[in-house]
């Protein structure tokens, strides 16, 4: 299909008094090895899983921005807009992109898209292998994010691209498939989680709260243990021990022998002992692994 050359001309990089523009958006030229170092540091500082989400969202926003620029500079069919995607991706130097399948349907006012194709000379795969060696999984998270964001912006429906094979795995090319979320079903749950991932600051705050809670629990248990140890050292009887436990925890305490006869208790009225005993017998009857 012949594309109007004027559209791509308007989106080519232009230099103006030290500034670089793609369309109306200011751009920068960044060496791929710098992005490789960024990837390495992200894995070191954030971990591999969080890095995947970070790069996917980064690519998503790049793709959406390019789609917005294209929509501002052209008046095309949806199919033509989508076909520009691989061309723009290639123009930016990320990869040599090639689409081999494009199917578009519109039902009830919503688009459904299925795409398939290949990426060659992926900067992302090359940099990952340079720093970490051959991977056991696809590694072009930025490229997948870019294609996903681009098509999603064009059709107004969330679309996800996944790598089926990757140069980072030692393959000759990266093989990708893109579909709208409804067509993928549960197969893109992970990618959707990348887009909804909470900021790391929120995760750190939640982790801190959990650690604080565990610290308080440990402090409480240590205090109870200290009191019990003191009672035993003093030679006090079980009544004194269970009374100290009740005082510290405000939880009723009942110690029984193997025949379920009360030996000491605290926080339980005498007239309710039989009820506690029956409840314990009933519980042990339903949970044989808890029997003495």
C-alpha positions as CSV (number, residue, x, y, z in Angstrom):
1,X,0.0,0.0,0.0
2,X,1.4,3.4,-1.0
3,X,1.6,5.8,1.9
4,X,1.7,9.6,1.4
5,X,5.3,10.5,1.6
6,X,4.5,13.9,3.0
7,X,3.3,12.4,6.2
8,X,6.6,10.7,7.0
9,X,8.5,13.8,5.8
10,X,6.7,15.8,8.5
11,X,7.7,13.3,11.1
12,X,11.4,13.0,10.2
13,X,13.9,14.4,12.6
14,X,14.6,18.1,12.0
15,X,17.4,20.2,13.5
16,X,16.8,23.8,14.5
17,X,19.4,25.8,16.3
18,X,20.6,23.0,18.6
19,X,17.1,21.5,19.0
20,X,15.9,18.3,17.4
21,X,12.3,17.8,16.6
22,X,10.1,14.9,15.4
23,X,7.0,16.6,14.2
24,X,6.3,19.1,17.0
25,X,7.9,17.1,19.7
26,X,11.4,17.9,20.9
27,X,13.6,14.8,20.7
28,X,17.1,13.7,21.7
29,X,19.6,11.2,20.2
30,X,20.7,8.7,22.8
31,X,23.4,6.1,22.3
32,X,22.1,2.5,22.7
33,X,24.9,1.6,25.1
34,X,23.7,4.3,27.5
35,X,20.2,2.7,27.5
36,X,22.0,-0.6,28.0
37,X,23.7,0.8,31.1
38,X,20.3,2.2,32.3
39,X,18.8,-1.3,31.9
40,X,21.7,-2.9,33.9
41,X,21.3,-0.4,36.7
42,X,17.5,-0.8,36.8
43,X,17.9,-4.5,37.2
44,X,20.5,-4.0,39.9
45,X,18.5,-1.4,41.9
46,X,14.9,-2.5,41.2
47,X,15.1,-6.2,40.4
48,X,14.3,-7.9,37.1
49,X,10.5,-8.2,37.5
50,X,10.0,-4.5,38.4
51,X,12.5,-3.5,35.6
52,X,10.2,-5.3,33.0
53,X,7.2,-3.2,34.1
54,X,9.3,0.0,34.1
55,X,10.5,-0.5,30.5
56,X,7.2,-1.7,29.2
57,X,5.5,1.5,30.5
58,X,8.4,3.6,29.1
59,X,7.9,2.1,25.7
60,X,4.1,2.4,26.0
61,X,4.4,6.2,26.5
62,X,6.8,6.5,23.6
63,X,4.4,4.7,21.3
64,X,1.4,6.7,22.4
65,X,3.3,9.9,21.8
66,X,4.3,8.9,18.3
67,X,0.7,7.9,17.6
68,X,-0.5,11.3,18.7
69,X,2.0,13.0,16.4
70,X,0.8,10.9,13.5
71,X,-2.8,11.6,14.2
72,X,-2.0,15.3,14.1
73,X,-0.2,15.1,10.8
74,X,-2.3,12.7,8.7
75,X,-5.9,11.9,7.8
76,X,-5.8,8.2,7.1
77,X,-7.9,5.1,7.7
78,X,-7.3,3.1,10.9
79,X,-5.4,0.5,8.9
80,X,-3.1,3.1,7.3
81,X,-2.4,4.6,10.7
82,X,-1.5,1.3,12.2
83,X,0.8,0.4,9.2
84,X,2.8,3.6,10.0
85,X,3.7,2.2,13.4
86,X,6.5,-0.2,12.3
87,X,7.8,2.5,10.0
88,X,8.0,5.1,12.8
89,X,9.6,2.5,15.1
90,X,12.3,1.8,12.5
91,X,12.8,5.5,11.8
92,X,13.6,6.1,15.5
93,X,16.4,3.5,15.3
94,X,14.9,1.1,17.9
95,X,14.6,-1.8,15.6
96,X,13.8,-2.8,12.0
97,X,10.1,-3.6,12.2
98,X,8.1,-5.7,9.8
99,X,4.4,-6.5,9.9
100,X,3.3,-9.7,8.2
101,X,-0.3,-9.8,9.3
102,X,-2.9,-7.2,10.1
103,X,-6.5,-7.9,10.7
104,X,-9.0,-5.2,11.8
105,X,-12.6,-5.7,12.7
106,X,-15.1,-3.3,14.2
107,X,-18.0,-4.7,16.3
108,X,-20.4,-2.6,18.4
109,X,-18.3,0.5,17.8
110,X,-15.1,-1.2,19.2
111,X,-12.0,-2.2,17.2
112,X,-10.5,-5.7,17.4
113,X,-7.0,-5.9,16.0
114,X,-4.7,-8.9,15.4
115,X,-1.1,-8.3,14.2
116,X,2.0,-10.4,13.7
117,X,5.5,-9.7,12.5
118,X,9.2,-9.5,13.2
119,X,11.8,-7.2,14.7
120,X,15.4,-7.4,13.5
121,X,18.4,-5.7,15.0
122,X,16.7,-4.9,18.3
123,X,18.8,-2.5,20.3
124,X,17.2,-3.8,23.4
125,X,18.1,-7.5,22.7
126,X,21.6,-6.5,21.8
127,X,22.2,-4.5,25.0
128,X,20.6,-7.2,27.2
129,X,22.9,-9.9,25.8
130,X,25.9,-7.6,26.1
131,X,25.3,-7.1,29.8
132,X,23.7,-10.4,30.9
133,X,24.2,-12.9,28.2
134,X,21.6,-15.0,26.4
135,X,18.2,-14.9,28.1
136,X,15.8,-17.8,28.7
137,X,12.8,-15.4,28.0
138,X,12.0,-12.5,25.6
139,X,13.7,-9.3,26.7
140,X,12.4,-6.5,24.4
141,X,10.1,-4.9,26.9
142,X,10.4,-1.4,25.6
143,X,9.7,-2.5,22.0
144,X,6.6,-4.5,23.1
145,X,5.5,-1.5,25.2
146,X,6.0,0.9,22.2
147,X,3.9,-1.2,19.8
148,X,1.2,-1.7,22.5
149,X,1.0,2.0,23.3
150,X,1.0,3.0,19.6
151,X,-1.8,0.8,18.4
152,X,-3.8,1.4,21.7
153,X,-3.7,5.1,21.0
154,X,-4.7,4.7,17.4
155,X,-7.8,2.5,17.9
156,X,-8.8,3.7,21.4
157,X,-8.7,0.1,22.7
158,X,-6.0,-1.4,24.9
159,X,-3.8,-3.6,22.7
160,X,-0.9,-5.7,23.9
161,X,2.1,-7.0,22.0
162,X,4.0,-10.0,23.2
163,X,7.2,-11.6,21.9
164,X,7.0,-15.2,21.0
165,X,10.7,-15.4,20.2
166,X,13.5,-13.0,20.8
167,X,17.0,-12.2,19.6
168,X,17.9,-11.9,23.2
169,X,17.2,-15.7,23.4
170,X,19.6,-16.3,20.6
171,X,17.0,-16.4,17.9
172,X,17.6,-14.8,14.5
173,X,14.7,-12.4,14.8
174,X,12.1,-11.3,17.4
175,X,8.7,-12.7,16.5
176,X,5.8,-10.7,17.9
177,X,2.0,-10.9,18.1
178,X,-0.3,-8.1,18.9
179,X,-4.0,-8.3,19.8
180,X,-6.6,-6.2,21.6
181,X,-7.0,-7.3,25.2
182,X,-10.3,-9.0,24.6
183,X,-8.7,-11.3,22.0
184,X,-5.8,-12.2,24.3
185,X,-7.9,-13.0,27.4
186,X,-5.9,-14.1,30.4
187,X,-2.7,-14.4,28.4
188,X,-1.8,-10.7,29.0
189,X,-2.5,-10.5,32.7
190,X,1.2,-9.8,33.4
191,X,1.4,-7.0,30.8
192,X,-1.7,-5.4,32.2
193,X,-0.2,-5.5,35.6
194,X,2.8,-3.6,34.3
195,X,0.5,-0.8,33.3
196,X,-1.3,-0.8,36.7
197,X,1.9,-1.3,38.7
198,X,2.0,0.9,41.8
199,X,4.9,3.4,42.3
200,X,7.9,1.9,44.1
201,X,7.5,4.6,46.8
202,X,4.0,3.1,47.6
203,X,5.4,-0.4,47.7
204,X,8.2,0.7,50.1
205,X,5.7,2.4,52.3
206,X,3.6,-0.7,52.5
207,X,6.7,-2.8,53.2
208,X,7.7,-0.5,56.0
209,X,4.2,-0.8,57.6
210,X,4.5,-4.6,57.5
211,X,8.0,-4.5,59.0
212,X,6.8,-2.1,61.7
213,X,3.9,-4.4,62.5
214,X,6.2,-7.5,62.7
215,X,8.6,-5.5,64.9
216,X,5.8,-4.7,67.3
217,X,4.6,-8.3,67.3
218,X,8.1,-9.5,68.1
219,X,8.4,-6.9,70.8
220,X,5.2,-8.0,72.3
221,X,6.1,-11.7,72.2
222,X,9.5,-11.0,73.8
223,X,7.8,-9.1,76.6
224,X,5.4,-11.9,77.3
225,X,8.3,-14.5,77.2
226,X,10.2,-12.4,79.7
227,X,7.3,-12.3,82.1
228,X,6.8,-16.0,81.9
229,X,10.5,-16.7,82.4
230,X,10.4,-14.5,85.5
231,X,7.4,-16.4,86.9
232,X,9.1,-19.8,86.3
233,X,12.4,-18.5,87.9
234,X,10.4,-17.4,91.0
235,X,8.9,-20.9,91.2
236,X,5.3,-19.7,90.9
237,X,2.6,-22.1,90.0
238,X,0.5,-22.4,86.8
239,X,-2.2,-20.1,88.2
240,X,0.3,-17.3,88.4
241,X,1.8,-18.0,84.9
242,X,-1.6,-18.0,83.1
243,X,-2.6,-14.9,85.1
244,X,0.5,-13.1,83.7
245,X,-0.3,-14.2,80.2
246,X,-3.8,-13.0,80.5
247,X,-2.7,-9.6,81.9
248,X,-0.2,-9.2,79.0
249,X,-2.5,-10.3,76.1
250,X,-6.0,-9.7,77.4
251,X,-6.8,-13.1,75.9
252,X,-8.5,-15.8,78.0
253,X,-6.0,-18.6,78.9
254,X,-6.9,-22.2,79.7
255,X,-4.5,-25.0,80.4
256,X,-5.9,-28.6,80.5
257,X,-4.3,-32.0,81.0
258,X,-4.5,-34.8,78.4
259,X,-7.9,-35.7,79.7
260,X,-9.1,-32.1,79.1
261,X,-9.5,-31.4,82.8
262,X,-8.7,-27.7,83.7
263,X,-5.4,-27.2,85.4
264,X,-5.2,-23.4,85.4
265,X,-7.1,-20.6,83.8
266,X,-7.4,-16.8,83.7
267,X,-9.9,-14.5,82.1
268,X,-12.6,-17.2,82.0
269,X,-15.5,-17.2,84.5
270,X,-15.7,-20.4,86.5
271,X,-19.3,-21.1,85.3
272,X,-18.1,-21.0,81.6
273,X,-15.3,-23.5,81.9
274,X,-17.6,-26.4,80.8
275,X,-18.6,-24.4,77.7
276,X,-14.9,-23.8,76.8
277,X,-14.2,-27.5,77.3
278,X,-17.1,-28.6,75.1
279,X,-15.9,-26.1,72.4
280,X,-12.4,-27.6,72.6
281,X,-13.6,-31.2,72.3
282,X,-15.7,-30.2,69.3
283,X,-12.8,-28.5,67.7
284,X,-10.5,-31.5,68.2
285,X,-13.1,-33.8,66.9
286,X,-13.2,-31.8,63.6
287,X,-9.4,-31.4,63.4
288,X,-7.8,-34.8,64.2
289,X,-4.3,-33.6,63.4
290,X,-4.6,-31.2,66.4
291,X,-5.3,-34.0,68.9
292,X,-2.7,-34.7,71.6
